[in-house]
Amino acid sequence: MTARELWEARLAALATRARTALAAAQSVQELEELRVHLLGRKGELTLTLRELGQLAADERPAAGALANRVRAEVEQSLEERGQEIRARDLEQRLEAEAVDVTLPGRRPPRGHPHPLVLVRQEMEAIFASLGFAVAEGPEVESEWYNFEALNIPADHPAREMQDSFYVEGHPGADEPRGQLLLRTHTSPVQIRGMLAQQRALPVRIIAAGRVYRRDDDATHSPMFHQVEGLLVDRGVSFAHLKGILAEFARRLWGPRAAIRLRPSYFPFTEPSAEVDVWCVFCQGKGCRTCKGSGWIEILGAGMVHPSVLLAGGYDPEEVSGLAFGVGVERVAMLRYQIEDIRLLYEGDLRFLEQF
Ligand code: DAH
């Protein structure tokens, strides 16, 4: 065999192997590997074609023509097989990812009110049905509204720095003196509500919102919520207070809900009471949540102190008032049987989605 015949035989064998391999290729990646293996800089075909230069000069034209045919054939096969594979891949993808346009659309997840918001709304609705109007006050309050006007004197322990968050800055021109602080209760709205009404009767408002205290442990959060109620009119009595609160409890917890009033003290009411509701966790038998007593405190209440009526512009000889302040977290926990107050603040969706 001459050198040329030998070379042509190798080229033919290579062409056959290439044809078989190309026909068997199943993926674009496999095909690319083959291309590099055959036609790359160190590819089998590239190297073989390079040996063309070693043949005798008169043999080169014919050998060269053959070489070009083989190369063109390999290139064309690569191209054709590539098209086949891509078409097949597309087909498979279309089949796998087929969109059924007749399926109903997916609904994006919707948020919903937080349990604290739900009970606040529920409480507002109950008191609204009893004739109370919703009022509002600022969370950054002056000492006068938060303390003085509510008959809490300057030396009262509640005013100490440990208990309140004081805020730098001065009250606006319309504020009657005192430093600014984050309100420690919603009771200052009583004063604002009375002053806004300029001695008109009756005053019948509730005010819900955030309050702040320097407290932070398992059962106390530095920010929590209260709902404040105030009724001022001629002839308002303690019986009205008890009746309103009993009705409130029945609306929240059902007709058998009982409340209990214990004598207490608040500077802004006289007499004052702390009000418990029958423990829904143990049906009054006594459990961890109610600390064995069968009752859970949910609010403070009382008859508005004469000094407070005066601060609001009303004559205590002429009118009387009842007031109450409800802990919203407590009510939410009892309403939904939540045993740990922290669940209300952690924002864990597994908890929140239940409401
Ligand atoms: N302000 C009281 C507190 O934060 C709660 C309170 C008690 C409000 C008696 C009242 C009331 O309106 O009459 O602890």
Residues whose N, C-alpha, C, O or C-beta is under 5 A from the ligand:
A	BS01	DAH	T184 H185 S187 G229 F266 T269 G300 A301 G302 A323 F324 G325
